[in-house]
Amino acid sequence: MSKKTKVLILGAGKIGSSIAKMLHHSGSYEIVVSDISSASLEPLSASLGIKTEVIDISNQLDLLDKAISKVDLVISALSYSLNVIVAESCLRNNSSYFDLTEDVETTKKIRQIAEKAREGQVFIPQCGLAPGFVGIVGNDLATQLDELDTLQMRVGALPLYPSNMLKYNLTWSTDGLINEYCNPCEVIYDGKSREVLPLEGLEHFSVDGVKYEAFNTSGGLGTLCETWAGKSRYMNYKTVRYVGHNELIKFLVNELKLSNRRKLLKGVLERSIPITNQDVVVVFCSVTGKRKGKLVQITDARKVYHSQLFNEDWSAIQITTAAGACVVVDLFATGYFKKSGFVSQEEVTLKSFLENRFGKYYVVDNDKVNVKSVDVVVGD
């Protein structure tokens, strides 16, 4: 790309700043980062010279419109509750739209907005890890079969050194975490799309000798239920945690009924659970079905560890989420998508993802980032 693509990143938190740094160091993008907090923006402008602008999206729609009108695309790293406002502004100002949301209802609204997209304008929500990369992997495995029976996807961002009773540290958006734990979960069961309860469906397995549990959480499937409706017997997504986490979270969310008091739950978690950069992301996807008349199973399993990028310590969730978004943005900027309007994650092939310059952060045994293929024992 000889001409730099102009990008506005909304949100200068942990993930928004990481996306900005990845794109900045590629040298192919002219970046502006906006946040409500000048203190959050200062490190980006001071250390990297990235342009920044303070905007309160809830109250300064005119400033948002003005900022969006100057760029080719917008990446929202904001809370899901603000994404519809951003998408509507993108539509008005003919800029393409990307986000990281796991919220199902928000994605449905963005899809409706995308129906009015102009030529060459795309709306691509759910970029990142899960939803995002995991959907690309799951879809790739499914398409390797002549007849899909079951697709299971498991993802978790976990501390390497758990030291509290929850065996968990905050590694990304607390709002997003609570959303996953409290909202209904989409699945395909017996060939039909259904909703199941979050935190249910508890199962156990081992990866490289480490015992984990997994349970239903909301949003991780992205649009895969729709894509494979009528073509799969069973499909689900579950979040991976260390054994024992599920029981305590169910006590908070269900027994204490904090699912109905989410601000209180957020305050409890953020006051009590520390943040860590020393983490690992576990990704496990498996399909079963018919290929050439035989019942087969295909699995993709990998771990991504925290690492040093650009002379800084990056957590694994920073690396995987930022890289997931940057790949899709980069593919768009280089003409990969031949359509306008709504684009689902599964419209990106795994091969295209991993061969992209940002996709290298997911490549197994890559020399620059510690990514490992892993052995999985189900039901251990």
C-alpha positions in Angstrom: 0.0 0.0 0.0 1.8 3.1 -1.2 -0.9 5.5 0.1 -1.4 5.1 3.9 -4.9 4.0 4.9 -6.4 6.5 7.4 -7.7 4.8 10.6 -9.6 6.1 13.6 -9.3 3.9 16.7 -12.0 4.7 19.3 -10.9 3.7 22.8 -7.3 3.9 24.2 -7.6 1.1 26.7 -5.5 -2.0 26.8 -6.7 -3.4 23.5 -7.3 -0.2 21.6 -3.8 1.0 22.4 -2.4 -2.4 21.3 -4.2 -2.2 17.9 -2.8 1.3 17.5 0.7 0.2 18.2 0.5 -2.8 15.8 -0.8 -0.8 13.0 1.6 2.1 13.7 4.7 -0.2 13.6 3.5 -1.7 10.2 4.1 1.7 8.6 1.1 1.4 6.4 -1.5 3.3 8.4 -2.1 7.0 9.3 -3.7 6.6 12.8 -5.8 8.8 15.0 -6.8 7.5 18.5 -9.7 8.9 20.4 -10.8 8.5 24.0 -12.8 10.3 26.6 -9.6 10.4 28.8 -6.6 12.5 27.8 -4.5 10.5 30.3 -5.2 7.3 28.4 -4.1 9.0 25.1 -1.0 10.6 26.4 1.3 7.6 26.3 0.5 7.0 22.6 1.2 10.5 21.5 4.3 10.9 23.8 6.1 7.7 22.9 5.0 7.0 19.3 3.8 10.4 18.0 0.4 9.0 17.2 -2.3 11.7 16.7 -4.9 11.7 19.4 -8.2 13.5 20.1 -10.4 13.6 23.2 -14.0 12.9 22.3 -16.9 12.0 24.6 -18.9 9.9 22.2 -22.0 9.9 24.4 -22.2 13.7 24.3 -20.2 15.0 21.4 -21.7 13.4 18.3 -20.7 16.3 16.2 -17.0 15.8 17.0 -17.4 12.0 16.4 -18.9 12.7 13.0 -16.1 15.1 12.1 -13.4 12.7 13.1 -15.0 9.8 11.2 -15.5 11.8 8.1 -11.7 12.2 7.8 -10.8 8.5 7.7 -11.2 5.4 5.6 -12.1 3.1 8.4 -13.0 3.1 12.1 -12.1 0.5 14.7 -14.2 0.6 17.8 -12.4 -0.7 20.9 -15.1 0.7 23.1 -17.7 -1.0 25.3 -20.3 -2.7 23.2 -23.0 -0.3 24.5 -21.4 2.5 22.3 -20.9 0.6 19.1 -24.2 1.3 17.5 -23.6 5.0 17.8 -20.3 4.6 16.1 -21.6 2.4 13.4 -24.4 4.9 12.6 -21.8 7.6 12.3 -19.7 5.5 10.0 -22.8 5.0 7.8 -23.4 8.8 7.7 -19.8 9.5 6.9 -19.0 6.7 4.4 -16.3 5.1 6.5 -16.0 1.4 7.0 -16.5 -0.1 10.5 -14.8 -2.7 12.6 -15.3 -3.7 16.3 -14.4 -6.3 18.9 -17.9 -6.9 20.4 -19.1 -10.2 21.7 -22.6 -8.8 22.3 -25.1 -10.6 20.1 -27.8 -7.9 20.1 -25.3 -5.2 19.2 -24.1 -7.2 16.2 -27.7 -7.7 15.0 -28.2 -3.9 15.1 -24.9 -3.3 13.2 -26.1 -5.8 10.6 -29.2 -3.7 10.1 -27.2 -0.6 9.7 -24.9 -2.3 7.2 -27.9 -2.9 4.9 -27.6 0.8 3.9 -23.9 0.7 3.3 -22.5 2.5 0.2 -20.3 0.9 -2.5 -17.0 -0.3 -1.0 -18.1 0.4 2.6 -18.0 -2.6 5.0 -19.2 -3.3 8.5 -17.2 -6.1 10.2 -18.0 -6.6 13.8 -16.7 -9.3 16.1 -13.0 -9.0 15.1 -10.5 -10.2 17.6 -10.1 -13.6 19.4 -13.5 -14.9 20.3 -15.5 -14.0 18.4 -13.0 -13.5 15.6 -10.1 -15.9 15.1 -11.9 -18.8 16.7 -14.7 -18.5 14.2 -12.3 -18.4 11.3 -10.7 -21.6 12.6 -13.9 -23.3 13.3 -15.3 -22.5 9.9 -12.1 -23.7 8.2 -12.3 -27.0 9.9 -16.0 -27.4 9.1 -15.4 -26.8 5.4 -12.8 -29.6 5.3 -15.7 -32.0 5.7 -18.2 -33.2 3.2 -20.9 -33.3 5.9 -20.5 -31.5 9.2 -22.0 -33.2 12.3 -20.4 -31.4 15.3 -18.4 -28.2 15.8 -17.0 -27.4 19.2 -14.9 -24.3 20.0 -13.2 -23.6 23.3 -11.2 -20.5 24.2 -9.8 -19.1 27.4 -7.4 -16.3 28.5 -5.9 -17.4 31.7 -3.2 -16.3 34.2 -0.1 -18.4 34.0 0.2 -18.2 37.8 -3.3 -18.3 39.3 -3.2 -17.3 43.0 -6.8 -16.6 44.1 -9.9 -18.7 44.6 -11.3 -17.9 41.2 -8.0 -18.9 39.6 -8.4 -15.9 37.3 -7.0 -12.5 36.6 -8.7 -9.7 34.7 -7.1 -9.7 31.2 -9.6 -7.7 29.1 -12.9 -5.8 29.3 -14.8 -6.4 32.5 -18.0 -5.4 30.8 -17.4 -8.0 28.1 -16.6 -10.7 30.6 -19.8 -10.0 32.5 -21.8 -10.0 29.3 -20.4 -13.5 28.4 -21.3 -14.8 31.9 -24.8 -13.4 32.0 -26.3 -13.4 28.5 -28.0 -16.3 26.7 -25.8 -18.4 24.6 -26.5 -19.4 21.0 -26.0 -23.1 20.0 -27.1 -25.5 17.3 -28.7 -28.5 19.0 -30.1 -31.4 17.1 -29.9 -29.4 13.9 -31.8 -26.3 15.3 -30.6 -23.0 16.6 -31.4 -22.6 20.3 -30.4 -20.5 23.3 -28.9 -22.1 26.4 -28.0 -20.7 29.8 -24.6 -19.2 30.4 -22.3 -21.0 32.9 -24.0 -24.4 32.2 -22.7 -27.3 30.2 -19.7 -27.8 32.4 -17.0 -30.1 31.1 -13.4 -31.0 31.9 -10.4 -31.7 29.7 -6.6 -31.5 29.8 -4.1 -29.6 27.6 -0.5 -30.5 28.0 -1.2 -32.1 31.3 -3.0 -29.0 32.7 -6.6 -29.6 33.8 -9.2 -27.1 32.6 -13.0 -26.7 32.7 -15.2 -25.2 30.1 -18.8 -23.9 30.2 -21.3 -22.0 28.1 -20.7 -18.3 27.6 -22.4 -15.8 25.3 -21.2 -14.4 21.9 -18.2 -16.6 21.1 -19.9 -18.3 18.1 -20.3 -15.0 16.3 -22.5 -15.6 13.2 -21.5 -19.3 12.8 -24.9 -20.6 14.0 -26.5 -18.7 11.1 -23.9 -19.7 8.6 -24.2 -23.4 9.4 -28.0 -23.5 10.2 -29.5 -26.7 8.7 -26.0 -28.0 7.9 -24.8 -29.0 11.4 -26.3 -31.3 14.0 -24.5 -29.8 17.0 -22.4 -26.6 17.5 -21.4 -24.7 20.6 -18.8 -22.4 22.2 -17.5 -22.5 25.7 -15.0 -20.5 27.7 -12.0 -22.2 29.3 -11.1 -21.7 32.9 -9.1 -23.5 35.6 -11.0 -26.1 37.5 -13.2 -24.5 40.2 -13.9 -21.2 38.6 -17.3 -22.1 37.4 -18.7 -22.9 40.8 -17.7 -19.6 42.3 -18.8 -17.5 39.4 -22.2 -19.3 39.4 -22.5 -18.3 43.1 -21.8 -14.7 42.3 -24.0 -14.5 39.2 -26.9 -16.8 40.0 -27.0 -17.3 43.8 -26.3 -13.7 44.7 -28.3 -12.6 41.6 -25.5 -10.2 40.5 -26.5 -10.9 36.9 -29.2 -8.3 37.6 -26.8 -5.9 39.3 -24.0 -5.8 36.7 -22.5 -2.5 37.8 -22.1 -4.0 41.3 -20.6 -7.2 39.9 -18.2 -5.1 37.8 -17.1 -3.1 40.9 -16.6 -6.3 42.9 -14.4 -7.9 40.2 -12.4 -4.8 39.5 -11.7 -4.1 43.2 -10.8 -7.7 44.0 -9.3 -9.4 40.9 -5.9 -8.0 39.8 -4.8 -7.5 36.2 -1.9 -9.5 34.9 0.3 -9.5 31.7 1.6 -13.0 32.5 -1.1 -15.0 30.8 -1.8 -17.7 28.2 -4.6 -18.0 25.6 -5.9 -21.5 25.0 -7.7 -22.1 21.7 -9.2 -25.5 21.0 -11.5 -26.2 18.0 -12.8 -29.6 16.9 -15.2 -30.9 14.2 -16.6 -34.3 13.5 -18.4 -35.4 10.3 -18.2 -37.3 7.1 -15.3 -37.1 4.6 -15.3 -39.4 1.6 -17.9 -41.5 3.4 -16.0 -42.0 6.6 -16.6 -40.4 10.0 -13.6 -38.3 10.9 -12.5 -35.8 13.5 -10.2 -32.8 12.8 -8.8 -30.6 15.6 -6.9 -27.3 15.9 -5.4 -26.7 19.3 -2.8 -24.0 20.2 -1.6 -21.9 23.1 -0.4 -18.3 22.8 1.8 -16.9 25.6 2.5 -13.4 26.7 5.6 -12.0 25.0 7.7 -8.9 24.3 6.5 -6.8 21.3 8.1 -3.5 20.3 10.2 -3.5 23.5 7.2 -3.8 25.8 5.5 -6.6 27.7 2.3 -7.7 26.0 -0.2 -10.1 27.5 -1.4 -13.0 25.4 -4.9 -11.5 25.2 -3.5 -8.2 23.9 -1.5 -10.0 21.2 -4.3 -12.3 20.1 -7.2 -9.7 20.2 -5.2 -6.9 18.6 -3.7 -9.2 15.9 -7.2 -10.6 15.1 -8.5 -7.1 14.5 -5.4 -6.0 12.6 -5.6 -8.9 10.2 -9.1 -8.2 9.1 -8.4 -4.4 8.8 -5.3 -5.2 6.8 -7.2 -7.6 4.5 -9.8 -4.9 3.9 -7.2 -2.2 3.2 -5.5 -4.5 0.6 -8.7 -5.3 -1.3 -9.5 -8.8 0.1 -13.2 -8.2 0.5 -15.1 -8.0 -2.8 -18.4 -6.8 -1.4 -20.0 -4.0 0.5 -22.2 -4.1 3.7 -22.0 -6.7 6.4 -19.1 -9.1 6.5 -18.9 -12.1 8.9 -15.6 -13.4 10.3 -16.0 -16.7 8.5 -15.7 -14.9 5.2 -12.0 -14.8 6.0 -10.1 -18.1 5.2 -7.7 -19.4 7.8 -5.0 -19.5 5.2 -5.5 -15.8 4.4 -5.5 -15.0 8.1 -2.3 -16.8 9.0 -0.4 -15.6 5.9 -1.2 -12.0 6.7 1.6 -10.0 8.3 -0.4 -9.7 11.5 -1.5 -13.3 11.4 2.0 -14.4 12.3 1.2 -13.9 15.9 -1.1 -17.0 15.8 1.3 -19.2 13.8 2.4 -22.2 15.7 6.2 -22.3 16.6 6.7 -18.8 15.3 10.1 -17.6 16.4 9.0 -14.1 17.5 6.0 -15.0 19.7 5.7 -18.1 21.8 2.9 -20.1 20.1 2.6 -23.8 20.6 0.5 -26.7 19.3 -0.8 -28.7 22.2 -2.1 -32.1 23.1 -5.7 -32.3 24.4 -7.3 -35.0 26.4 -11.1 -34.6 26.6 -13.0 -35.7 29.7 -9.8 -36.0 31.9 
